[in-house]
Structure formats: C-alpha cells, structure tokens
Amino acid sequence: MIVLDGEDFKSQEEFYRIMNETFHFENEVSNLDGLFESLVEVREKIRVKNYKRAYDQLGEYGRMIMIVFVSAAFTLDTDVDLIC
C-alpha cells in the first residue's frame, strides 16, 4: 500500500514532487491530466490520509487533485482510499 499525506501537499510543485518520487512514473507528472493518465500504472492500493488538508493548503487545486484520485478509482479501477 502506498500512503500519501495531504498534510504534505503544501504547494502544487511539492505535490508533483511527492507524486513523482513516490510512484516512479514512466514519465514525469506535472499536471492533473498527466497524473490521471499515469495512475493507470499503479497496481498498489493508494491511501490518501488527511486529504482535507490538501483543500486547506491548495484550495480549489486540492479539490481537483482529489477528483483525479476518485476518477482514477472509478475509471481506471485504481484502488484508492481517502481518509480524513
């Protein structure tokens, strides 16, 4: 299981740094479309804890990040849990 902490998403740049270092995607991810497309590569369960902190710290962009994770769960069959 891969555990991400919304507390660590302090900026968009930091978020993408964490994504690339954690997932080791084939191509570096730097936007939401790229993140969605790259999540198809992930075979492990993803847990995002403190996901509401991403909203607090990134505002609307934090909400859009969570939408990408939820969309990946439904569309790509990626196993994602969002934990407060």
VOLUMSE-316172 format. One line per field, with one value per atom (N, C-alpha, C): residue in one letter; chain; atom name; y, x, z. Coordinates in steps of 0.2 Angstrom, whole numbers, plus 5000, padded with zeros to 4 digits. Layout:
<atoms>
resn: (A, ...)
chain: (A, ...)
name: (CA, ...)
c2: (Y, ...)
c1: (X, ...)
c3: (Z, ...)
</atoms>
This chain:
<atoms>
resn: (M, M, M, I, I, I, V, V, V, L, L, L, D, D, D, G, G, G, E, E, E, D, D, D, F, F, F, K, K, K, S, S, S, Q, Q, Q, E, E, E, E, E, E, F, F, F, Y, Y, Y, R, R, R, I, I, I, M, M, M, N, N, N, E, E, E, T, T, T, F, F, F, H, H, H, F, F, F, E, E, E, N, N, N, E, E, E, V, V, V, S, S, S, N, N, N, L, L, L, D, D, D, G, G, G, L, L, L, F, F, F, E, E, E, S, S, S, L, L, L, V, V, V, E, E, E, V, V, V, R, R, R, E, E, E, K, K, K, I, I, I, R, R, R, V, V, V, K, K, K, N, N, N, Y, Y, Y, K, K, K, R, R, R, A, A, A, Y, Y, Y, D, D, D, Q, Q, Q, L, L, L, G, G, G, E, E, E, Y, Y, Y, G, G, G, R, R, R, M, M, M, I, I, I, M, M, M, I, I, I, V, V, V, F, F, F, V, V, V, S, S, S, A, A, A, A, A, A, F, F, F, T, T, T, L, L, L, D, D, D, T, T, T, D, D, D, V, V, V, D, D, D, L, L, L, I, I, I, C, C, C)
chain: (A, A, A, A, A, A, A, A, A, A, A, A, A, A, A, A, A, A, A, A, A, A, A, A, A, A, A, A, A, A, A, A, A, A, A, A, A, A, A, A, A, A, A, A, A, A, A, A, A, A, A, A, A, A, A, A, A, A, A, A, A, A, A, A, A, A, A, A, A, A, A, A, A, A, A, A, A, A, A, A, A, A, A, A, A, A, A, A, A, A, A, A, A, A, A, A, A, A, A, A, A, A, A, A, A, A, A, A, A, A, A, A, A, A, A, A, A, A, A, A, A, A, A, A, A, A, A, A, A, A, A, A, A, A, A, A, A, A, A, A, A, A, A, A, A, A, A, A, A, A, A, A, A, A, A, A, A, A, A, A, A, A, A, A, A, A, A, A, A, A, A, A, A, A, A, A, A, A, A, A, A, A, A, A, A, A, A, A, A, A, A, A, A, A, A, A, A, A, A, A, A, A, A, A, A, A, A, A, A, A, A, A, A, A, A, A, A, A, A, A, A, A, A, A, A, A, A, A, A, A, A, A, A, A, A, A, A, A, A, A, A, A, A, A, A, A, A, A, A, A, A, A)
name: (N, CA, C, N, CA, C, N, CA, C, N, CA, C, N, CA, C, N, CA, C, N, CA, C, N, CA, C, N, CA, C, N, CA, C, N, CA, C, N, CA, C, N, CA, C, N, CA, C, N, CA, C, N, CA, C, N, CA, C, N, CA, C, N, CA, C, N, CA, C, N, CA, C, N, CA, C, N, CA, C, N, CA, C, N, CA, C, N, CA, C, N, CA, C, N, CA, C, N, CA, C, N, CA, C, N, CA, C, N, CA, C, N, CA, C, N, CA, C, N, CA, C, N, CA, C, N, CA, C, N, CA, C, N, CA, C, N, CA, C, N, CA, C, N, CA, C, N, CA, C, N, CA, C, N, CA, C, N, CA, C, N, CA, C, N, CA, C, N, CA, C, N, CA, C, N, CA, C, N, CA, C, N, CA, C, N, CA, C, N, CA, C, N, CA, C, N, CA, C, N, CA, C, N, CA, C, N, CA, C, N, CA, C, N, CA, C, N, CA, C, N, CA, C, N, CA, C, N, CA, C, N, CA, C, N, CA, C, N, CA, C, N, CA, C, N, CA, C, N, CA, C, N, CA, C, N, CA, C, N, CA, C, N, CA, C, N, CA, C, N, CA, C, N, CA, C, N, CA, C, N, CA, C, N, CA, C, N, CA, C, N, CA, C)
c2: (4994, 5000, 5006, 5011, 5017, 5022, 5026, 5030, 5037, 5042, 5049, 5053, 5058, 5063, 5069, 5071, 5078, 5084, 5082, 5087, 5089, 5085, 5086, 5090, 5091, 5094, 5102, 5105, 5112, 5117, 5114, 5118, 5113, 5116, 5112, 5108, 5112, 5110, 5104, 5105, 5100, 5094, 5094, 5089, 5085, 5088, 5084, 5081, 5084, 5081, 5075, 5075, 5069, 5063, 5065, 5060, 5057, 5061, 5058, 5053, 5056, 5052, 5046, 5046, 5040, 5035, 5037, 5032, 5030, 5034, 5032, 5031, 5036, 5035, 5035, 5032, 5031, 5038, 5043, 5049, 5054, 5059, 5064, 5067, 5068, 5071, 5078, 5082, 5089, 5093, 5089, 5092, 5086, 5089, 5084, 5079, 5081, 5076, 5070, 5073, 5068, 5063, 5066, 5062, 5056, 5058, 5054, 5048, 5050, 5045, 5040, 5043, 5039, 5034, 5036, 5032, 5025, 5024, 5018, 5013, 5015, 5011, 5009, 5011, 5010, 5003, 4998, 4992, 4991, 4995, 4995, 4999, 4998, 5002, 5009, 5014, 5021, 5023, 5025, 5028, 5036, 5040, 5047, 5049, 5050, 5052, 5060, 5062, 5070, 5073, 5070, 5073, 5080, 5081, 5088, 5094, 5092, 5097, 5099, 5095, 5097, 5103, 5102, 5108, 5114, 5113, 5119, 5123, 5119, 5121, 5123, 5120, 5121, 5124, 5125, 5127, 5123, 5126, 5123, 5118, 5119, 5114, 5108, 5108, 5102, 5098, 5102, 5098, 5095, 5098, 5095, 5088, 5089, 5083, 5077, 5078, 5073, 5070, 5074, 5072, 5067, 5069, 5065, 5058, 5057, 5051, 5047, 5050, 5047, 5045, 5049, 5047, 5041, 5041, 5035, 5029, 5029, 5024, 5021, 5025, 5023, 5021, 5025, 5024, 5019, 5019, 5015, 5009, 5008, 5003, 5003, 5009, 5010, 5010, 5007, 5006, 5012, 5016, 5022, 5023, 5025, 5027, 5034, 5038, 5044, 5044, 5046, 5046, 5053, 5055, 5062, 5063)
c1: (5004, 5000, 5004, 5002, 5006, 5002, 5005, 5001, 5004, 4999, 5001, 4997, 5000, 4998, 4996, 4990, 4988, 4991, 4993, 4997, 5003, 5006, 5012, 5011, 5005, 5004, 5003, 5009, 5009, 5009, 5011, 5010, 5010, 5008, 5007, 5014, 5019, 5026, 5028, 5026, 5028, 5024, 5017, 5013, 5016, 5018, 5020, 5027, 5031, 5037, 5036, 5031, 5029, 5027, 5022, 5020, 5025, 5030, 5035, 5040, 5041, 5046, 5043, 5036, 5033, 5031, 5029, 5026, 5031, 5037, 5042, 5038, 5034, 5030, 5035, 5033, 5037, 5039, 5034, 5036, 5034, 5038, 5037, 5030, 5027, 5020, 5020, 5017, 5017, 5011, 5005, 4999, 4993, 4987, 4982, 4980, 4981, 4979, 4985, 4991, 4997, 4996, 4994, 4993, 4988, 4982, 4977, 4979, 4982, 4985, 4990, 4994, 5000, 4997, 4991, 4989, 4987, 4986, 4984, 4990, 4996, 5002, 5003, 4999, 4999, 4995, 4998, 4995, 4993, 4997, 4996, 4990, 4987, 4982, 4985, 4981, 4983, 4979, 4982, 4978, 4980, 4976, 4977, 4974, 4979, 4976, 4976, 4972, 4972, 4971, 4966, 4965, 4962, 4959, 4956, 4961, 4967, 4972, 4974, 4974, 4975, 4971, 4964, 4959, 4962, 4963, 4965, 4972, 4976, 4983, 4983, 4979, 4979, 4973, 4968, 4961, 4958, 4956, 4952, 4957, 4963, 4968, 4968, 4968, 4967, 4961, 4956, 4949, 4950, 4953, 4954, 4959, 4964, 4968, 4964, 4960, 4956, 4951, 4948, 4944, 4948, 4954, 4958, 4959, 4960, 4961, 4954, 4949, 4942, 4940, 4942, 4941, 4945, 4951, 4955, 4952, 4950, 4947, 4941, 4937, 4931, 4933, 4937, 4938, 4943, 4949, 4955, 4955, 4950, 4950, 4956, 4959, 4964, 4961, 4964, 4962, 4964, 4959, 4961, 4956, 4959, 4955, 4957, 4952, 4953, 4951, 4955, 4954, 4955, 4950, 4951, 4957)
c3: (5000, 5000, 5000, 4996, 4996, 5000, 5005, 5009, 5007, 5006, 5005, 5010, 5012, 5017, 5014, 5014, 5012, 5015, 5021, 5025, 5022, 5018, 5014, 5008, 5005, 4999, 5000, 5001, 5003, 4997, 4991, 4985, 4979, 4974, 4968, 4966, 4966, 4965, 4970, 4976, 4981, 4980, 4978, 4977, 4971, 4966, 4960, 4961, 4965, 4968, 4971, 4976, 4980, 4976, 4971, 4966, 4962, 4959, 4955, 4959, 4965, 4970, 4972, 4974, 4977, 4972, 4966, 4961, 4956, 4955, 4950, 4943, 4941, 4935, 4929, 4923, 4917, 4915, 4915, 4913, 4919, 4919, 4925, 4924, 4930, 4930, 4933, 4929, 4931, 4931, 4929, 4929, 4930, 4931, 4933, 4928, 4921, 4916, 4916, 4917, 4917, 4923, 4929, 4935, 4933, 4931, 4929, 4924, 4919, 4914, 4917, 4922, 4925, 4931, 4933, 4939, 4936, 4930, 4927, 4928, 4929, 4930, 4937, 4942, 4949, 4950, 4953, 4954, 4962, 4966, 4973, 4975, 4981, 4984, 4986, 4985, 4987, 4992, 4998, 5003, 5004, 5004, 5005, 5011, 5016, 5023, 5024, 5028, 5029, 5022, 5018, 5012, 5012, 5017, 5018, 5019, 5021, 5022, 5015, 5010, 5003, 5001, 5003, 5002, 5005, 5012, 5015, 5013, 5010, 5008, 5001, 4997, 4989, 4987, 4991, 4989, 4983, 4978, 4973, 4969, 4969, 4966, 4970, 4976, 4981, 4980, 4978, 4977, 4970, 4965, 4959, 4959, 4964, 4965, 4967, 4972, 4975, 4970, 4965, 4960, 4955, 4954, 4950, 4953, 4959, 4963, 4962, 4964, 4964, 4957, 4952, 4945, 4943, 4945, 4943, 4946, 4952, 4956, 4952, 4949, 4945, 4938, 4935, 4928, 4926, 4930, 4929, 4933, 4938, 4943, 4947, 4949, 4954, 4960, 4965, 4972, 4976, 4978, 4981, 4987, 4993, 4999, 5001, 5002, 5005, 5012, 5017, 5024, 5027, 5031, 5034, 5038)
</atoms>
